[in-house]
Amino acid sequence: MRRGRRPGKALPEDTSARDASGQNARAGGLTRRAVIGVAVAAPLSLPVIASLSAPVLAQAAAPGAAAEPLPTGEPVGPEAKALLTSMPGKAVMGTRLPPLVTELVDFNAPDWRRSARDMRDLLAGDPRLAYAVVMAPRLDVGSVEAARVALAVLTMEPLRFPPFYEALAQTEGAIDGVKALGVVRAAGMDHYKVFKASNQPEVTASLTRAVELSSALRLLDPPAYVIGNTLWAGYLDLPRKRALIAAARN
């Protein structure tokens, strides 16, 4: 499928939903939804804590990857709008306003780190911008583990979520619960308490709602952005994000 997978944890390929160009898949039904649902419902296990001292191997990006076509925008339907408005576990950064940008995030998506840097630059240069992040893991079990940790940080220490998010983006290689808890510990938070919180029912509920949102948006693979009332499936570079934000304000 795409880069950023950890060996042995990849989900089954859904080739039927991809077009010939390889652009991020969007389809009327989610053939992987049941698989992700099982992973979402599964809590982090204690070996995650036990292995915090073990090194995590970096995964090299595949060289010479062909550029994907630019994404195209589509209107957000009423069901997806309602889910976005009421979404639990939505991290809103920047100004205290309804978010103009909502990004659906999988920490193992190939462009997630680049998009996280874009978000930092957008917020630093635009004091009026509210930027929301929804943890919507789609790629593998490690993505679900890391999303659980991120949601626990957001619940326990909401003011510390933005630096946690940025620190996680500065890591290398595949991301899972071990790596996310390592970032928690490095930030001086109690990683045992975060681990315990990551297994609470409200975290599972947030992840389940994220699956429902992905289904309402007809998305299979991250990244995806809702800017204003338009959905953009696929990575958008920083200049294009700025242009779309400006257009959404007009």
Secondary structure as a PSIPRED ss2 file (coil, helix, strand):
# PSIPRED VFORMAT (PSIPRED V4.0)

   1 M C   1.000  0.000  0.000
   2 R C   1.000  0.000  0.000
   3 R C   1.000  0.000  0.000
   4 G C   1.000  0.000  0.000
   5 R C   1.000  0.000  0.000
   6 R C   1.000  0.000  0.000
   7 P C   1.000  0.000  0.000
   8 G C   1.000  0.000  0.000
   9 K C   1.000  0.000  0.000
  10 A E   0.000  0.000  1.000
  11 L C   1.000  0.000  0.000
  12 P C   1.000  0.000  0.000
  13 E C   1.000  0.000  0.000
  14 D C   1.000  0.000  0.000
  15 T H   0.000  1.000  0.000
  16 S H   0.000  1.000  0.000
  17 A H   0.000  1.000  0.000
  18 R C   1.000  0.000  0.000
  19 D C   1.000  0.000  0.000
  20 A C   1.000  0.000  0.000
  21 S C   1.000  0.000  0.000
  22 G C   1.000  0.000  0.000
  23 Q C   1.000  0.000  0.000
  24 N C   1.000  0.000  0.000
  25 A C   1.000  0.000  0.000
  26 R E   0.000  0.000  1.000
  27 A C   1.000  0.000  0.000
  28 G C   1.000  0.000  0.000
  29 G C   1.000  0.000  0.000
  30 L C   1.000  0.000  0.000
  31 T C   1.000  0.000  0.000
  32 R C   1.000  0.000  0.000
  33 R H   0.000  1.000  0.000
  34 A H   0.000  1.000  0.000
  35 V H   0.000  1.000  0.000
  36 I H   0.000  1.000  0.000
  37 G H   0.000  1.000  0.000
  38 V H   0.000  1.000  0.000
  39 A H   0.000  1.000  0.000
  40 V H   0.000  1.000  0.000
  41 A H   0.000  1.000  0.000
  42 A C   1.000  0.000  0.000
  43 P C   1.000  0.000  0.000
  44 L C   1.000  0.000  0.000
  45 S C   1.000  0.000  0.000
  46 L H   0.000  1.000  0.000
  47 P H   0.000  1.000  0.000
  48 V H   0.000  1.000  0.000
  49 I H   0.000  1.000  0.000
  50 A H   0.000  1.000  0.000
  51 S C   1.000  0.000  0.000
  52 L C   1.000  0.000  0.000
  53 S C   1.000  0.000  0.000
  54 A C   1.000  0.000  0.000
  55 P C   1.000  0.000  0.000
  56 V C   1.000  0.000  0.000
  57 L C   1.000  0.000  0.000
  58 A C   1.000  0.000  0.000
  59 Q C   1.000  0.000  0.000
  60 A C   1.000  0.000  0.000
  61 A C   1.000  0.000  0.000
  62 A C   1.000  0.000  0.000
  63 P C   1.000  0.000  0.000
  64 G C   1.000  0.000  0.000
  65 A C   1.000  0.000  0.000
  66 A C   1.000  0.000  0.000
  67 A C   1.000  0.000  0.000
  68 E C   1.000  0.000  0.000
  69 P C   1.000  0.000  0.000
  70 L C   1.000  0.000  0.000
  71 P C   1.000  0.000  0.000
  72 T C   1.000  0.000  0.000
  73 G E   0.000  0.000  1.000
  74 E E   0.000  0.000  1.000
  75 P E   0.000  0.000  1.000
  76 V C   1.000  0.000  0.000
  77 G C   1.000  0.000  0.000
  78 P H   0.000  1.000  0.000
  79 E H   0.000  1.000  0.000
  80 A H   0.000  1.000  0.000
  81 K H   0.000  1.000  0.000
  82 A H   0.000  1.000  0.000
  83 L H   0.000  1.000  0.000
  84 L H   0.000  1.000  0.000
  85 T H   0.000  1.000  0.000
  86 S H   0.000  1.000  0.000
  87 M C   1.000  0.000  0.000
  88 P C   1.000  0.000  0.000
  89 G C   1.000  0.000  0.000
  90 K E   0.000  0.000  1.000
  91 A E   0.000  0.000  1.000
  92 V E   0.000  0.000  1.000
  93 M E   0.000  0.000  1.000
  94 G E   0.000  0.000  1.000
  95 T C   1.000  0.000  0.000
  96 R C   1.000  0.000  0.000
  97 L C   1.000  0.000  0.000
  98 P C   1.000  0.000  0.000
  99 P C   1.000  0.000  0.000
 100 L C   1.000  0.000  0.000
 101 V E   0.000  0.000  1.000
 102 T E   0.000  0.000  1.000
 103 E E   0.000  0.000  1.000
 104 L E   0.000  0.000  1.000
 105 V E   0.000  0.000  1.000
 106 D C   1.000  0.000  0.000
 107 F C   1.000  0.000  0.000
 108 N C   1.000  0.000  0.000
 109 A C   1.000  0.000  0.000
 110 P C   1.000  0.000  0.000
 111 D C   1.000  0.000  0.000
 112 W H   0.000  1.000  0.000
 113 R H   0.000  1.000  0.000
 114 R H   0.000  1.000  0.000
 115 S H   0.000  1.000  0.000
 116 A H   0.000  1.000  0.000
 117 R H   0.000  1.000  0.000
 118 D H   0.000  1.000  0.000
 119 M H   0.000  1.000  0.000
 120 R H   0.000  1.000  0.000
 121 D H   0.000  1.000  0.000
 122 L H   0.000  1.000  0.000
 123 L H   0.000  1.000  0.000
 124 A H   0.000  1.000  0.000
 125 G H   0.000  1.000  0.000
 126 D C   1.000  0.000  0.000
 127 P C   1.000  0.000  0.000
 128 R C   1.000  0.000  0.000
 129 L C   1.000  0.000  0.000
 130 A E   0.000  0.000  1.000
 131 Y E   0.000  0.000  1.000
 132 A E   0.000  0.000  1.000
 133 V E   0.000  0.000  1.000
 134 V E   0.000  0.000  1.000
 135 M E   0.000  0.000  1.000
 136 A C   1.000  0.000  0.000
 137 P C   1.000  0.000  0.000
 138 R C   1.000  0.000  0.000
 139 L C   1.000  0.000  0.000
 140 D E   0.000  0.000  1.000
 141 V H   0.000  1.000  0.000
 142 G H   0.000  1.000  0.000
 143 S H   0.000  1.000  0.000
 144 V H   0.000  1.000  0.000
 145 E H   0.000  1.000  0.000
 146 A H   0.000  1.000  0.000
 147 A H   0.000  1.000  0.000
 148 R H   0.000  1.000  0.000
 149 V H   0.000  1.000  0.000
 150 A H   0.000  1.000  0.000
 151 L H   0.000  1.000  0.000
 152 A H   0.000  1.000  0.000
 153 V H   0.000  1.000  0.000
 154 L H   0.000  1.000  0.000
 155 T H   0.000  1.000  0.000
 156 M H   0.000  1.000  0.000
 157 E C   1.000  0.000  0.000
 158 P H   0.000  1.000  0.000
 159 L H   0.000  1.000  0.000
 160 R H   0.000  1.000  0.000
 161 F H   0.000  1.000  0.000
 162 P H   0.000  1.000  0.000
 163 P H   0.000  1.000  0.000
 164 F H   0.000  1.000  0.000
 165 Y H   0.000  1.000  0.000
 166 E H   0.000  1.000  0.000
 167 A H   0.000  1.000  0.000
 168 L H   0.000  1.000  0.000
 169 A H   0.000  1.000  0.000
 170 Q C   1.000  0.000  0.000
 171 T C   1.000  0.000  0.000
 172 E C   1.000  0.000  0.000
 173 G C   1.000  0.000  0.000
 174 A C   1.000  0.000  0.000
 175 I C   1.000  0.000  0.000
 176 D C   1.000  0.000  0.000
 177 G H   0.000  1.000  0.000
 178 V H   0.000  1.000  0.000
 179 K H   0.000  1.000  0.000
 180 A H   0.000  1.000  0.000
 181 L H   0.000  1.000  0.000
 182 G H   0.000  1.000  0.000
 183 V H   0.000  1.000  0.000
 184 V H   0.000  1.000  0.000
 185 R H   0.000  1.000  0.000
 186 A H   0.000  1.000  0.000
 187 A C   1.000  0.000  0.000
 188 G C   1.000  0.000  0.000
 189 M C   1.000  0.000  0.000
 190 D C   1.000  0.000  0.000
 191 H H   0.000  1.000  0.000
 192 Y H   0.000  1.000  0.000
 193 K H   0.000  1.000  0.000
 194 V H   0.000  1.000  0.000
 195 F H   0.000  1.000  0.000
 196 K H   0.000  1.000  0.000
 197 A H   0.000  1.000  0.000
 198 S H   0.000  1.000  0.000
 199 N C   1.000  0.000  0.000
 200 Q C   1.000  0.000  0.000
 201 P H   0.000  1.000  0.000
 202 E H   0.000  1.000  0.000
 203 V H   0.000  1.000  0.000
 204 T H   0.000  1.000  0.000
 205 A H   0.000  1.000  0.000
 206 S H   0.000  1.000  0.000
 207 L H   0.000  1.000  0.000
 208 T H   0.000  1.000  0.000
 209 R H   0.000  1.000  0.000
 210 A H   0.000  1.000  0.000
 211 V H   0.000  1.000  0.000
 212 E H   0.000  1.000  0.000
 213 L H   0.000  1.000  0.000
 214 S H   0.000  1.000  0.000
 215 S H   0.000  1.000  0.000
 216 A H   0.000  1.000  0.000
 217 L H   0.000  1.000  0.000
 218 R C   1.000  0.000  0.000
 219 L E   0.000  0.000  1.000
 220 L C   1.000  0.000  0.000
 221 D C   1.000  0.000  0.000
 222 P C   1.000  0.000  0.000
 223 P C   1.000  0.000  0.000
 224 A E   0.000  0.000  1.000
 225 Y E   0.000  0.000  1.000
 226 V E   0.000  0.000  1.000
 227 I E   0.000  0.000  1.000
 228 G C   1.000  0.000  0.000
 229 N C   1.000  0.000  0.000
 230 T E   0.000  0.000  1.000
 231 L E   0.000  0.000  1.000
 232 W E   0.000  0.000  1.000
 233 A E   0.000  0.000  1.000
 234 G C   1.000  0.000  0.000
 235 Y C   1.000  0.000  0.000
 236 L C   1.000  0.000  0.000
 237 D C   1.000  0.000  0.000
 238 L H   0.000  1.000  0.000
 239 P H   0.000  1.000  0.000
 240 R H   0.000  1.000  0.000
 241 K H   0.000  1.000  0.000
 242 R H   0.000  1.000  0.000
 243 A H   0.000  1.000  0.000
 244 L H   0.000  1.000  0.000
 245 I H   0.000  1.000  0.000
 246 A H   0.000  1.000  0.000
 247 A H   0.000  1.000  0.000
 248 A H   0.000  1.000  0.000
 249 R H   0.000  1.000  0.000
 250 N C   1.000  0.000  0.000
